[in-house]
Amino acid sequence: MPALKIKFKNTVLNAVRSIVTIKQTGNKKVVEKAKKYINENFRENVTLKDVADFVSMNSSYFSELFKSETGTNFIDFLTEIRINTAKDLLENSEIKVKEIGYLIGYENNTYFNRVFKKRVGVTPSEYGRIK
């Protein structure tokens, strides 16, 4: 009887491990799909709800999943993409600072300047002069 009990226990443990592996793989695919969507739509007014809807998840659950898979929250991820794009535009184009904020998804230029300075340490205008 103990051998049958051990065999049953091992069978259940293997099944649970398989389920966990499948879930983790699925979670990674969902987050990759979400990251791709964010990268393709960051210029728009993309929200956590938009992305959660895109991957067919509840916003709260998606937010937790995104953070656990990427190590960063949604808004920080989105902001990082926007600021990196702004830096690239400041370094490699003649586009005016006022226009760059709008091009990367910020409707309010003052807010763009504030976020940029907080992330980079200088204003977009200062950054453009430095580079």
C-alpha positions, 0 to 999 in steps of 0.5 A: 500500500505505501508504494501505491500512495507514493506513486499517487503522490508523485503523479499529483506532484508532476501534474501540478508542476506541469500546470505551473509550467504551462501557466508561467509560459502563458503568462510570459506570452501574455506579457510579451504580447502586451509589451509589443502592443505598448511599443506599437501604441505608446504615441497614443493615450494608451492606458493600463485598461487598454492593454489589459483589454487587448490581452483579455485580462482584468486590469488589476490582475494584468498589472500584477502579472506585468510587474511580476514578469517585467520587474517594473510597473506598466506606467514606468515601462510606458514612460521609459519607452516614451523618454527613450524615444524623446531622447533619440528624437532630441539627438537625431532630429530637428524636431522642436521640443514642443512637438516631441512631447506630443509625438511621444504621447504626452498631450500636455507639454509641461507634464512632458518636460516635468517627466523628462527632467525627473527621469533624465535629470535635465529638461528636454531643451537642456538635453538637446543642447548637451547632445 
